[in-house]
């Protein structure tokens, strides 16, 4: 159980803070619905967006080898770990690092809002009483 379940309202499209490029900011594992439309409309719009972001021209399949290192910019990339590796006769050891980032901003200037939970911060930001 996650002691800090973070729930936020994000723009569907976010603007990359460094490049200014626009990217879809939806993820089937985290996006529950789109605000401002009916539940049925939300489901269908999200289905279309998920179909779009999973087209082969927008995907990369990283081929792991001993010593491999992979990283990506979550501000412009969707990530889905592989689920089809059961046939491999090797043990993969992963060390995951997630950097504290900025709040997503939409093309209209809307900044993500936290609805529940506490914002993730660096240890330097944590105040110990």
C-alpha positions in Angstrom: 0.0 0.0 0.0 1.3 3.4 -0.9 1.4 5.7 2.2 1.4 8.8 -0.1 -1.1 8.1 -2.8 -0.6 11.1 -5.0 -3.7 12.2 -7.0 -3.4 15.1 -9.4 -5.2 16.8 -12.2 -2.9 17.1 -15.2 -3.3 18.6 -18.7 -3.9 16.0 -21.4 -1.2 17.8 -23.4 1.9 19.2 -21.7 4.5 21.6 -22.9 8.1 20.5 -22.4 9.7 23.2 -20.2 13.0 23.2 -22.0 12.1 22.6 -25.7 8.5 24.0 -25.8 7.4 20.9 -27.6 3.9 19.6 -26.9 3.4 15.9 -25.9 0.4 13.8 -24.9 0.5 13.4 -21.1 -1.8 10.4 -20.6 -0.9 6.9 -19.4 -3.2 3.9 -19.0 -1.6 3.0 -15.7 -2.2 6.5 -14.1 -4.8 8.4 -16.1 -8.3 7.6 -14.8 -10.5 10.0 -16.8 -10.7 13.3 -18.6 -12.4 16.1 -16.7 -15.1 18.1 -18.5 -16.6 15.3 -20.6 -18.9 12.4 -19.8 -17.5 9.1 -18.6 -18.2 7.5 -21.9 -16.5 10.3 -23.9 -13.5 10.2 -21.5 -13.1 6.4 -22.0 -13.3 6.7 -25.8 -10.9 9.8 -26.0 -8.4 8.0 -23.8 -8.7 4.8 -25.9 -7.9 6.9 -29.0 -5.0 8.6 -27.3 -3.6 5.3 -26.1 -3.9 3.8 -29.6 -2.0 6.8 -30.9 0.9 6.7 -28.5 1.4 3.0 -28.9 1.8 3.1 -32.7 5.1 1.5 -33.8 6.5 4.8 -35.1 6.3 6.2 -31.5 7.7 3.2 -29.6 11.2 1.9 -28.8 12.0 -1.6 -27.6 15.2 -1.4 -25.6 17.3 -4.6 -26.0 18.9 -5.3 -22.6 22.4 -6.6 -22.3 24.7 -7.0 -19.3 25.7 -3.5 -18.2 23.0 -1.7 -20.1 21.8 1.7 -18.9 18.6 3.2 -20.2 17.0 6.6 -19.4 14.2 8.7 -20.8 12.6 12.0 -20.2 9.2 11.4 -18.6 8.2 14.9 -19.7 8.0 13.8 -23.3 7.9 10.0 -23.1 5.4 7.3 -22.0 7.1 4.3 -20.4 5.7 0.7 -20.1 8.0 -2.0 -18.9 8.0 -5.3 -20.8 5.7 -8.1 -19.6 6.9 -10.7 -22.1 10.3 -11.7 -20.6 9.3 -14.9 -18.9 11.0 -17.0 -21.5 14.4 -15.6 -20.7 16.6 -17.7 -18.6 18.4 -14.8 -16.9 17.8 -12.7 -13.8 17.5 -9.0 -14.5 18.5 -6.7 -11.7 17.2 -3.2 -12.1 18.1 -0.1 -10.1 15.5 2.6 -10.8 16.1 6.3 -10.1 13.3 8.8 -10.5 14.2 12.5 -10.5 12.1 15.1 -8.9 10.7 17.2 -11.7 8.5 20.1 -12.4 4.7 20.3 -12.5 3.3 19.7 -16.0 1.9 22.8 -17.7 -0.6 22.6 -20.6 -0.6 24.8 -23.8 -3.2 27.0 -22.1 -1.0 27.6 -19.1 -2.9 25.2 -16.8 -0.5 23.9 -14.2 -1.1 20.4 -12.7 -2.9 20.5 -9.4 -2.4 18.0 -6.5 -5.8 16.8 -5.3 -4.6 14.3 -2.6 -1.2 13.3 -1.2 2.0 15.2 -0.7 4.2 16.5 -3.5 7.4 14.4 -3.9 10.5 16.4 -2.9 14.2 15.9 -2.6 15.7 14.9 0.8 17.1 18.4 1.0 13.5 19.7 1.0 12.4 17.3 3.8 12.2 19.0 7.2 12.9 16.8 10.2 11.5 18.0 13.5 
